[in-house]
Amino acid sequence: MTIQARDVFDTAADMEKAGADLYRDLARTHAGDQRLSEFFSYLASEEEQHRKVFEETRETVPDFSYADYDAPVKEELRAFARVFSRSRLSDERGTLTDLVSAVDFAIRREMDSIFFYDEMVGHVPGPQRDRIMEIILQERKHFRELTELRAHIARED
């Protein structure tokens, strides 16, 4: 079995949807804390934007097989996409009690996402690589913003 370029984008879109769903759920869970709820709502909207980009890009990908990659590579990409898996994050969700823990949680998800997309770049045809690089740059920007926010919060304490 070979991996299809469209599989890569489907996986990425699924990952972003799972992230948006997770952050929306966390926003509802923390509705009593306006700062946390707004923070998680913001993250959900960012993930939703990324999902749309991948779905749009998927439609531009020609039917194309990667003959030198087989089913284990496809499963490896799916494993990376479990960044926002409810079961994977269930223990960690219980520790999100304040803005500091929420920001730390989001920073880890950004790092996981950057790693996933960096892996994905090598598995897509040239024209689509630019779209992946745009997402990586956005994820890195989010990472920087979150680390700056984390530093700001630490200075306040």
MDTraj code that builds the backbone (N, CA, C; nanometers):
import mdtraj as md
import numpy as np

residues = "MET THR ILE GLN ALA ARG ASP VAL PHE ASP THR ALA ALA ASP MET GLU LYS ALA GLY ALA ASP LEU TYR ARG ASP LEU ALA ARG THR HIS ALA GLY ASP GLN ARG LEU SER GLU PHE PHE SER TYR LEU ALA SER GLU GLU GLU GLN HIS ARG LYS VAL PHE GLU GLU THR ARG GLU THR VAL PRO ASP PHE SER TYR ALA ASP TYR ASP ALA PRO VAL LYS GLU GLU LEU ARG ALA PHE ALA ARG VAL PHE SER ARG SER ARG LEU SER ASP GLU ARG GLY THR LEU THR ASP LEU VAL SER ALA VAL ASP PHE ALA ILE ARG ARG GLU MET ASP SER ILE PHE PHE TYR ASP GLU MET VAL GLY HIS VAL PRO GLY PRO GLN ARG ASP ARG ILE MET GLU ILE ILE LEU GLN GLU ARG LYS HIS PHE ARG GLU LEU THR GLU LEU ARG ALA HIS ILE ALA ARG GLU ASP".split()
xyz = np.array([
    [0.0857, -0.1186, 0.0000],
    [0.0000, 0.0000, 0.0000],
    [0.0896, 0.1240, 0.0000],
    [0.0547, 0.2201, -0.0793],
    [0.1311, 0.3443, -0.0835],
    [0.0523, 0.4559, -0.0180],
    [0.1234, 0.5590, 0.0231],
    [0.0584, 0.6737, 0.0846],
    [0.0192, 0.7727, -0.0251],
    [-0.0962, 0.8297, -0.0113],
    [-0.1453, 0.9299, -0.1043],
    [-0.1234, 1.0684, -0.0436],
    [-0.0906, 1.1649, -0.1271],
    [-0.0726, 1.3015, -0.0785],
    [-0.1985, 1.3500, -0.0068],
    [-0.3140, 1.3118, -0.0591],
    [-0.4395, 1.3538, 0.0038],
    [-0.4541, 1.2978, 0.1442],
    [-0.3976, 1.1781, 0.1682],
    [-0.4012, 1.1210, 0.3031],
    [-0.3307, 1.2115, 0.4029],
    [-0.2220, 1.2710, 0.3597],
    [-0.1452, 1.3590, 0.4482],
    [-0.2313, 1.4779, 0.4884],
    [-0.2997, 1.5374, 0.3925],
    [-0.3833, 1.6536, 0.4231],
    [-0.5083, 1.6157, 0.5009],
    [-0.5642, 1.4981, 0.4739],
    [-0.6772, 1.4505, 0.5547],
    [-0.6354, 1.4347, 0.6998],
    [-0.5192, 1.3772, 0.7212],
    [-0.4670, 1.3579, 0.8558],
    [-0.4487, 1.4922, 0.9258],
    [-0.3919, 1.5876, 0.8559],
    [-0.3697, 1.7199, 0.9143],
    [-0.5033, 1.7873, 0.9483],
    [-0.6003, 1.7789, 0.8582],
    [-0.7318, 1.8391, 0.8842],
    [-0.7988, 1.7723, 1.0037],
    [-0.7873, 1.6408, 1.0136],
    [-0.8443, 1.5691, 1.1280],
    [-0.7794, 1.6148, 1.2587],
    [-0.6488, 1.6341, 1.2558],
    [-0.5767, 1.6781, 1.3744],
    [-0.6232, 1.8173, 1.4173],
    [-0.6369, 1.9062, 1.3222],
    [-0.6806, 2.0420, 1.3545],
    [-0.8242, 2.0434, 1.4065],
    [-0.9099, 1.9600, 1.3489],
    [-1.0481, 1.9501, 1.3974],
    [-1.0499, 1.8998, 1.5412],
    [-0.9708, 1.7982, 1.5686],
    [-0.9643, 1.7451, 1.7051],
    [-0.9149, 1.8523, 1.8016],
    [-0.8177, 1.9315, 1.7581],
    [-0.7679, 2.0401, 1.8425],
    [-0.8745, 2.1448, 1.8688],
    [-0.9451, 2.1843, 1.7649],
    [-1.0525, 2.2834, 1.7811],
    [-1.1605, 2.2298, 1.8745],
    [-1.1991, 2.1043, 1.8555],
    [-1.3002, 2.0433, 1.9425],
    [-1.2539, 2.0409, 2.0878],
    [-1.1289, 2.0018, 2.1078],
    [-1.0736, 1.9968, 2.2429],
    [-1.0757, 2.1348, 2.3074],
    [-1.0292, 2.2346, 2.2367],
    [-1.0243, 2.3689, 2.2941],
    [-1.1639, 2.4268, 2.3180],
    [-1.2600, 2.3969, 2.2286],
    [-1.3983, 2.4415, 2.2533],
    [-1.4529, 2.3753, 2.3800],
    [-1.4256, 2.2466, 2.3952],
    [-1.4701, 2.1742, 2.5138],
    [-1.4067, 2.2335, 2.6402],
    [-1.2788, 2.2645, 2.6329],
    [-1.2114, 2.3249, 2.7478],
    [-1.2672, 2.4640, 2.7779],
    [-1.3036, 2.5388, 2.6744],
    [-1.3645, 2.6710, 2.6959],
    [-1.4968, 2.6565, 2.7706],
    [-1.5760, 2.5561, 2.7323],
    [-1.7032, 2.5310, 2.8025],
    [-1.6783, 2.4840, 2.9460],
    [-1.5821, 2.3943, 2.9606],
    [-1.5504, 2.3411, 3.0935],
    [-1.5096, 2.4527, 3.1890],
    [-1.4398, 2.5515, 3.1378],
    [-1.3886, 2.6608, 3.2206],
    [-1.4684, 2.7895, 3.2009],
    [-1.5954, 2.7761, 3.1695],
    [-1.6800, 2.8930, 3.1444],
    [-1.6860, 2.9866, 3.2654],
    [-1.6639, 2.9348, 3.3834],
    [-1.6664, 3.0171, 3.5035],
    [-1.5429, 3.1036, 3.5210],
    [-1.4413, 3.0792, 3.4429],
    [-1.3173, 3.1583, 3.4481],
    [-1.3018, 3.2260, 3.3124],
    [-1.3381, 3.3524, 3.3060],
    [-1.3422, 3.4230, 3.1781],
    [-1.2092, 3.4193, 3.1046],
    [-1.0979, 3.4371, 3.1756],
    [-0.9666, 3.4370, 3.1096],
    [-0.9386, 3.3019, 3.0452],
    [-0.9635, 3.1945, 3.1178],
    [-0.9396, 3.0609, 3.0633],
    [-1.0330, 3.0315, 2.9469],
    [-1.1595, 3.0634, 2.9645],
    [-1.2577, 3.0361, 2.8601],
    [-1.2230, 3.1112, 2.7311],
    [-1.1877, 3.2382, 2.7432],
    [-1.1505, 3.3179, 2.6258],
    [-1.0218, 3.2642, 2.5618],
    [-0.9267, 3.2238, 2.6439],
    [-0.8009, 3.1697, 2.5930],
    [-0.8267, 3.0438, 2.5110],
    [-0.9055, 2.9514, 2.5658],
    [-0.9345, 2.8282, 2.4936],
    [-1.0202, 2.8542, 2.3689],
    [-1.1096, 2.9502, 2.3750],
    [-1.1903, 2.9850, 2.2561],
    [-1.1012, 3.0388, 2.1451],
    [-1.0040, 3.1220, 2.1818],
    [-0.9086, 3.1746, 2.0840],
    [-0.8319, 3.0598, 2.0180],
    [-0.7815, 2.9677, 2.0997],
    [-0.7071, 2.8542, 2.0444],
    [-0.7946, 2.7706, 1.9519],
    [-0.9208, 2.7521, 1.9876],
    [-1.0137, 2.6755, 1.9023],
    [-1.0291, 2.7425, 1.7664],
    [-1.0415, 2.8743, 1.7647],
    [-1.0587, 2.9446, 1.6363],
    [-0.9332, 2.9331, 1.5502],
    [-0.8166, 2.9350, 1.6118],
    [-0.6918, 2.9195, 1.5366],
    [-0.6835, 2.7795, 1.4740],
    [-0.7184, 2.6774, 1.5510],
    [-0.7164, 2.5405, 1.4986],
    [-0.8171, 2.5254, 1.3848],
    [-0.9311, 2.5880, 1.3984],
    [-1.0337, 2.5810, 1.2944],
    [-0.9845, 2.6447, 1.1648],
    [-0.9128, 2.7559, 1.1740],
    [-0.8555, 2.8195, 1.0546],
    [-0.7576, 2.7253, 0.9859],
    [-0.6740, 2.6586, 1.0636],
    [-0.5771, 2.5651, 1.0062],
    [-0.6491, 2.4481, 0.9379],
    [-0.7549, 2.3989, 0.9997],
    [-0.8319, 2.2888, 0.9399],
    [-0.8827, 2.3294, 0.8018],
    [-0.9363, 2.4495, 0.7903],
    [-0.9890, 2.4970, 0.6628],
    [-0.8795, 2.5040, 0.5565],
    [-0.7616, 2.5506, 0.5950],
    [-0.6499, 2.5581, 0.5003],
    [-0.6169, 2.4185, 0.4479],
    [-0.6099, 2.3207, 0.5360],
    [-0.5755, 2.1861, 0.4920],
    [-0.6846, 2.1250, 0.4057],
    [-0.8100, 2.1498, 0.4378],
    [-0.9174, 2.0971, 0.3539],
    [-0.9141, 2.1610, 0.2155],
    [-0.8894, 2.2919, 0.2101],
    [-0.8788, 2.3601, 0.0806],
    [-0.7593, 2.3087, 0.0015],
    [-0.6467, 2.2917, 0.0688],
    [-0.5261, 2.2444, 0.0018],
    [-0.5460, 2.1027, -0.0497],
    [-0.6121, 2.0203, 0.0283],
    [-0.6371, 1.8818, -0.0121],
    [-0.7048, 1.8767, -0.1487],
    [-0.7955, 1.9682, -0.1731],
    [-0.8677, 1.9697, -0.3001],
    [-0.7769, 2.0046, -0.4175],
    [-0.6632, 2.0657, -0.3910],
    [-0.5719, 2.1030, -0.4996],
    [-0.4648, 1.9973, -0.5250],
    [-0.4617, 1.8940, -0.4406],
    [-0.3588, 1.7909, -0.4530],
    [-0.4001, 1.6915, -0.5610],
    [-0.3170, 1.6723, -0.6610],
    [-0.3508, 1.5738, -0.7641],
    [-0.3442, 1.4329, -0.7063],
    [-0.4157, 1.3411, -0.7697],
    [-0.4039, 1.2009, -0.7301],
    [-0.2610, 1.1595, -0.7590],
    [-0.1906, 1.1255, -0.6543],
    [-0.0483, 1.1012, -0.6671],
    [-0.0061, 1.0056, -0.5572],
    [0.0587, 0.8979, -0.5934],
    [0.1060, 0.8008, -0.4951],
    [0.2544, 0.8189, -0.4712],
    [0.2940, 0.7940, -0.3485],
    [0.4349, 0.7932, -0.3137],
    [0.4796, 0.6477, -0.3145],
    [0.5402, 0.6052, -0.4219],
    [0.5785, 0.4653, -0.4371],
    [0.6826, 0.4216, -0.3352],
    [0.7637, 0.5152, -0.2858],
    [0.8702, 0.4771, -0.1943],
    [0.8274, 0.4770, -0.0474],
    [0.7009, 0.5055, -0.0196],
    [0.6485, 0.4985, 0.1163],
    [0.5373, 0.3953, 0.1202],
    [0.5277, 0.3225, 0.2294],
    [0.4247, 0.2215, 0.2385],
    [0.3359, 0.2458, 0.3591],
    [0.2509, 0.1500, 0.3904],
    [0.1525, 0.1640, 0.4969],
    [0.2125, 0.2054, 0.6312],
    [0.3297, 0.1542, 0.6724],
    [0.3837, 0.2004, 0.8011],
    [0.4056, 0.3511, 0.8067],
    [0.4420, 0.4132, 0.6950],
    [0.4599, 0.5583, 0.6946],
    [0.3249, 0.6258, 0.7139],
    [0.2216, 0.5750, 0.6497],
    [0.0878, 0.6312, 0.6674],
    [0.0460, 0.6208, 0.8134],
    [0.0705, 0.5085, 0.8755],
    [0.0353, 0.4917, 1.0164],
    [0.1199, 0.5841, 1.1043],
    [0.2440, 0.6058, 1.0671],
    [0.3298, 0.6981, 1.1422],
    [0.2719, 0.8393, 1.1373],
    [0.2248, 0.8820, 1.0213],
    [0.1638, 1.0148, 1.0099],
    [0.0373, 1.0224, 1.0949],
    [-0.0423, 0.9182, 1.0943],
    [-0.1637, 0.9161, 1.1776],
    [-0.1273, 0.9203, 1.3259],
    [-0.0179, 0.8554, 1.3643],
    [0.0254, 0.8586, 1.5038],
    [0.0623, 1.0010, 1.5452],
    [0.1307, 1.0724, 1.4586],
    [0.1636, 1.2119, 1.4876],
    [0.0364, 1.2938, 1.5068],
    [-0.0658, 1.2617, 1.4310],
    [-0.1892, 1.3396, 1.4326],
    [-0.2695, 1.3198, 1.5605],
    [-0.2286, 1.2303, 1.6439],
    [-0.3012, 1.2070, 1.7696],
    [-0.2644, 1.3096, 1.8772],
    [-0.2078, 1.4200, 1.8350],
    [-0.1667, 1.5267, 1.9266],
    [-0.2815, 1.5684, 2.0176],
    [-0.4033, 1.5737, 1.9651],
    [-0.5171, 1.6223, 2.0415],
    [-0.6129, 1.5106, 2.0833],
    [-0.5684, 1.3887, 2.0798],
    [-0.6515, 1.2754, 2.1176],
    [-0.7029, 1.2905, 2.2603],
    [-0.8337, 1.2719, 2.2769],
    [-0.8925, 1.2833, 2.4107],
    [-0.8291, 1.1848, 2.5078],
    [-0.8078, 1.0615, 2.4619],
    [-0.7506, 0.9620, 2.5525],
    [-0.6066, 0.9982, 2.5887],
    [-0.5306, 1.0486, 2.4938],
    [-0.3919, 1.0868, 2.5194],
    [-0.3835, 1.2020, 2.6180],
    [-0.4801, 1.2909, 2.6132],
    [-0.4741, 1.4119, 2.6938],
    [-0.5624, 1.4088, 2.8180],
    [-0.6303, 1.2970, 2.8421],
    [-0.7276, 1.2937, 2.9515],
    [-0.6658, 1.3273, 3.0868],
    [-0.5504, 1.2718, 3.1193],
    [-0.4866, 1.3025, 3.2472],
    [-0.4433, 1.4482, 3.2538],
    [-0.3889, 1.4961, 3.1449],
    [-0.3373, 1.6329, 3.1426],
    [-0.4505, 1.7356, 3.1527],
    [-0.5667, 1.7043, 3.0984],
    [-0.6798, 1.7976, 3.1033],
    [-0.7179, 1.8320, 3.2468],
    [-0.7037, 1.7341, 3.3356],
    [-0.7399, 1.7568, 3.4749],
    [-0.6491, 1.8543, 3.5470],
    [-0.5346, 1.8842, 3.4902],
    [-0.4402, 1.9761, 3.5543],
    [-0.4594, 2.1205, 3.5088],
    [-0.5534, 2.1439, 3.4197],
    [-0.5740, 2.2784, 3.3650],
    [-0.6649, 2.3581, 3.4582],
    [-0.6046, 2.4157, 3.5593],
    [-0.6827, 2.4841, 3.6618],
    [-0.6645, 2.6346, 3.6615],
    [-0.5658, 2.6829, 3.5865],
    [-0.5406, 2.8267, 3.5816],
    [-0.4769, 2.8616, 3.4474],
    [-0.4554, 2.9902, 3.4263],
    [-0.4019, 3.0350, 3.2979],
    [-0.2603, 2.9825, 3.2741],
    [-0.1792, 2.9729, 3.3786],
    [-0.0427, 2.9227, 3.3630],
    [-0.0445, 2.7795, 3.3099],
    [-0.1223, 2.6926, 3.3726],
    [-0.1269, 2.5527, 3.3269],
    [-0.1874, 2.5431, 3.1874],
    [-0.2830, 2.6290, 3.1559],
    [-0.3443, 2.6287, 3.0228],
    [-0.2438, 2.6711, 2.9160],
    [-0.1649, 2.7731, 2.9465],
    [-0.0642, 2.8199, 2.8504],
    [0.0428, 2.7125, 2.8317],
    [0.0869, 2.6516, 2.9399],
    [0.1856, 2.5435, 2.9288],
    [0.1319, 2.4288, 2.8433],
    [0.0063, 2.3939, 2.8634],
    [-0.0602, 2.2892, 2.7853],
    [-0.0595, 2.3264, 2.6368],
    [-0.0986, 2.4495, 2.6063],
    [-0.1041, 2.4953, 2.4674],
    [0.0354, 2.4986, 2.4046],
    [0.1355, 2.5370, 2.4813],
    [0.2726, 2.5383, 2.4295],
    [0.3137, 2.3974, 2.3877],
    [0.2826, 2.2991, 2.4706],
    [0.3168, 2.1594, 2.4354],
    [0.2436, 2.1148, 2.3094],
    [0.1183, 2.1547, 2.2923],
    [0.0438, 2.1171, 2.1717],
    [0.1038, 2.1844, 2.0491],
    [0.1476, 2.3088, 2.0626],
    [0.2116, 2.3772, 1.9496],
    [0.3398, 2.3057, 1.9101],
    [0.4192, 2.2657, 2.0095],
    [0.5435, 2.1945, 1.9798],
    [0.5129, 2.0623, 1.9088],
    [0.4130, 1.9896, 1.9566],
    [0.3729, 1.8647, 1.8907],
    [0.3295, 1.8908, 1.7471],
    [0.2525, 1.9965, 1.7278],
    [0.2030, 2.0297, 1.5937],
    [0.3169, 2.0669, 1.4999],
    [0.4091, 2.1483, 1.5480],
    [0.5244, 2.1872, 1.4655],
    [0.6012, 2.0637, 1.4225],
    [0.6239, 1.9737, 1.5142],
    [0.6958, 1.8509, 1.4828],
    [0.6205, 1.7708, 1.3765],
    [0.4888, 1.7573, 1.3921],
    [0.4081, 1.6847, 1.2943],
    [0.4187, 1.7479, 1.1566],
    [0.3974, 1.8781, 1.1474],
    [0.3993, 1.9444, 1.0174],
    [0.5378, 1.9420, 0.9544],
    [0.6396, 1.9497, 1.0374],
    [0.7757, 1.9396, 0.9863],
    [0.7979, 1.8019, 0.9230],
    [0.7456, 1.6979, 0.9854],
    [0.7518, 1.5633, 0.9273],
    [0.6724, 1.5569, 0.7973],
    [0.5577, 1.6214, 0.7949],
    [0.4665, 1.6138, 0.6818],
    [0.5248, 1.6782, 0.5566],
    [0.6049, 1.7820, 0.5719],
    [0.6601, 1.8549, 0.4579],
    [0.7273, 1.7611, 0.3585],
    [0.7987, 1.6628, 0.4083],
    [0.8706, 1.5719, 0.3194],
    [0.7829, 1.4724, 0.2464],
    [0.6543, 1.4707, 0.2784],
    [0.5641, 1.3721, 0.2189],
    [0.4623, 1.4328, 0.1226],
    [0.4794, 1.5578, 0.0863],
    [0.3837, 1.6214, -0.0052],
    [0.4574, 1.6785, -0.1261],
    [0.3871, 1.6884, -0.2388],
    [0.4503, 1.7434, -0.3587],
    [0.4853, 1.8914, -0.3412],
    [0.5815, 1.9364, -0.4184],
    [0.6362, 2.0709, -0.4084],
    [0.5384, 2.1850, -0.3893],
    [0.4381, 2.2024, -0.4759],
    [0.3494, 2.3184, -0.4616],
    [0.2756, 2.3217, -0.3275],
    [0.2438, 2.2046, -0.2725],
    [0.1721, 2.2015, -0.1456],
    [0.2662, 2.2259, -0.0271],
    [0.3956, 2.2078, -0.0482],
    [0.4910, 2.2305, 0.0609],
    [0.4842, 2.3742, 0.1111],
    [0.4629, 2.4669, 0.0195],
    [0.4542, 2.6070, 0.0605],
    [0.3395, 2.6282, 0.1590],
    [0.2272, 2.5610, 0.1360],
    [0.1129, 2.5740, 0.2273],
    [0.1471, 2.5161, 0.3645],
    [0.2199, 2.4053, 0.3656],
    [0.2600, 2.3454, 0.4923],
    [0.3571, 2.4391, 0.5646],
    [0.4475, 2.4975, 0.4909],
    [0.5433, 2.5897, 0.5522],
    [0.4713, 2.7109, 0.6122],
    [0.3641, 2.7568, 0.5470],
    [0.2851, 2.8668, 0.6027],
    [0.2266, 2.8276, 0.7378],
    [0.1748, 2.7065, 0.7462],
    [0.1178, 2.6587, 0.8718],
    [0.2272, 2.6464, 0.9778],
    [0.3432, 2.5941, 0.9396],
    [0.4537, 2.5822, 1.0356],
    [0.4906, 2.7208, 1.0892],
    [0.4960, 2.8187, 1.0003],
    [0.5281, 2.9548, 1.0449],
    [0.4213, 3.0072, 1.1403],
    [0.2934, 2.9781, 1.1115],
    [0.1861, 3.0196, 1.2019],
    [0.1988, 2.9499, 1.3370],
    [0.2276, 2.8198, 1.3346],
    [0.2424, 2.7445, 1.4591],
    [0.3611, 2.7991, 1.5396],
    [0.4701, 2.8311, 1.4722],
    [0.5856, 2.8882, 1.5422],
    [0.5508, 3.0249, 1.6011],
    [0.4727, 3.1023, 1.5271],
    [0.4277, 3.2321, 1.5783],
    [0.3437, 3.2106, 1.7039],
    [0.2518, 3.1142, 1.7002],
    [0.1705, 3.0839, 1.8188],
    [0.2595, 3.0418, 1.9349],
    [0.3594, 2.9588, 1.9055],
    [0.4520, 2.9143, 2.0090],
    [0.5210, 3.0345, 2.0743],
    [0.5717, 3.1260, 1.9913],
    [0.6386, 3.2457, 2.0451],
    [0.5420, 3.3302, 2.1278],
    [0.4207, 3.3498, 2.0760],
    [0.3222, 3.4291, 2.1492],
    [0.2894, 3.3648, 2.2836],
    [0.2746, 3.2333, 2.2823],
    [0.2415, 3.1626, 2.4062],
    [0.3572, 3.1676, 2.5058],
    [0.4793, 3.1539, 2.4566],
    [0.5930, 3.1605, 2.5492],
    [0.6099, 3.3021, 2.6043],
    [0.5798, 3.4028, 2.5232],
    [0.5827, 3.5409, 2.5729],
    [0.4734, 3.5631, 2.6767],
    [0.3541, 3.5095, 2.6503],
    [0.2450, 3.5190, 2.7466],
    [0.2836, 3.4502, 2.8773],
    [0.3449, 3.3338, 2.8651],
    [0.3871, 3.2583, 2.9837],
    [0.4885, 3.3390, 3.0640],
    [0.5831, 3.4031, 2.9962],
    [0.6827, 3.4855, 3.0649],
    [0.6163, 3.6051, 3.1324],
    [0.5196, 3.6645, 3.0653],
    [0.4468, 3.7784, 3.1219],
    [0.3717, 3.7366, 3.2490],
    [0.3069, 3.6224, 3.2434],
    [0.2335, 3.5730, 3.3603],
    [0.3296, 3.5473, 3.4754],
    [0.4466, 3.4900, 3.4459],
    [0.5450, 3.4611, 3.5492],
    [0.5945, 3.5897, 3.6157],
    [0.6096, 3.6976, 3.5373],
    [0.6535, 3.8252, 3.5929],
    [0.5472, 3.8844, 3.6868],
    [0.4188, 3.8562, 3.6550],
    [0.3097, 3.9073, 3.7385],
    [0.3044, 3.8393, 3.8747],
    [0.3495, 3.7135, 3.8797],
    [0.3421, 3.6368, 4.0052],
    [0.4444, 3.6801, 4.1059],
])
top = md.Topology()
chain = top.add_chain()
for i, resn in enumerate(residues, 1):
    res = top.add_residue(resn, chain, resSeq=i)
    for name in ("N", "CA", "C"):
        top.add_atom(name, md.element.get_by_symbol(name[0]), res)
traj = md.Trajectory(xyz[None], top)
